[in-house]
Amino acid sequence: MTLAISFLILCLQAPETKPPETQSPVLNSNTATAAVESETEQTRPTQSGSSAQNAPGKEEMTPESHEATQRGLRYLVSLQNDDGSFGRGRFAKHVGITSLCGLAFMADGSVPGRGVYGDVVAKALEFVLNNATETGLLAAENSHGPMYGHGFATLFLGEVYGMAQEDGRVRDALVRAVELIVNSQNEEGGWRYNPVPYDADVSVSICEIMGLRSARNAGIKVPKETVDRAIAYVRGCQNGDGGFRYMSIMGTSAWPRTAAGVASLFYAGIYSDDSINRGLAYLKTNAQPDGRGPAAEAHYFYGHYYAVQSMYLAGGPWWSAWWPVIRDELIEKQNEQGGWMDYQAGPAYSTAMGLIVLQMPKRYLPIFQK
């Protein structure tokens, strides 16, 4: 099984801040409707319990979580390189890690050139755009198996474009990135490490599905058949126990890829489905955070990045039972510097993932809004 580690192996003290404004950033007019909807897409629920509003619910954010978030953001700033990228050593100049870090700051309400961390996001965006190739692939020169990073970077560009970014380069790079995803979908309906339509796995496929969803929310055309085929592929990777295997061939279930599988279905436009219910039940049984699990657990940050999105989109009792525990668990695991450590991937990756999870209730990112 390869998930976050595959991503990284194969592809892969700022001043004190005030709490963000309670009003969400103004969205680009293109976000009003998606350009093309899948025939199978259901109406996205607007009343799913405590996760339904585009503002933190009562007691979702605590003084402790706010302080942990601000410490984490300040620490992440210190990890940015001069060229705008994030990641060092074997993961230096990584488009995927840089995009996740950009999203972590955007989850606090900053956009390129605006907000407390507007300059940080602008530099990260410039790095990503500088690594947009003519083929549409978003990848730095040292990337191997780059579709993980491409998916995260497409998501980043889609969220930037959706949050009123006027730079024409963003739209151009986003359109070409989407075209590359569409053209590299394999006959099963999924994606894998390289931009060629050969094989597929759930882990890479969720990255591409989220990128497509973000782009479509921002008004970029996405063929409905691409989404429908992706849905069929993800469903085909579910085992009888409700968990998801890594590929469509025989394999065991695991909670990180199950979180990715459930999130895939949500972002592909399926909101009420037996596959989702069984996947959520598997996560509750096998991955319910309890505050005691080791932070060094394989795929810990990857798994919780998707699990919290799945529970948030499920809403109601799923979200209300899951959120307080993973929130408090991440606060407990934060180190003295303000970050989180994944010993395979490095602190930029794990801190960005931790911050995105902790800031889910803010609902600033368009893809998390209902």
Secondary structure, 3 states (H helix, E strand, C coil): CCCHHHHHHHHCCCCCCCCCCCCCCCCCHHHCCCCCCCCCCCCCCCCCCCCCCCCCCCCCCCHHHHHHHHHHHHHHHCCCCCCCCCCCHHHCCCHHHHHHHHHHHHCCCCECCECCCHHHHHHHHHHHHHCECCCCCECCCCCCCCHHHHHHHHHHHHHHHHCCCCCHHHHHHHHHHHHHHHHCCCCCCCECCCCCCCCCEHHHHHHHHHHHHHHHHCCCCCCHHHHHHHHHHHHCCECCCCCECCCCCCCCCEHHHHHHHHHHHHHCCCCCCHHHHHHHHHHHHHHCCCCCCCCCCCCHHHHHHHHHHHHHHHCHHHHHHHHHHHHHHHHHHCCCCCCCCCCCCCHHHHHHHHHHHHCHHHCCCHHHCC
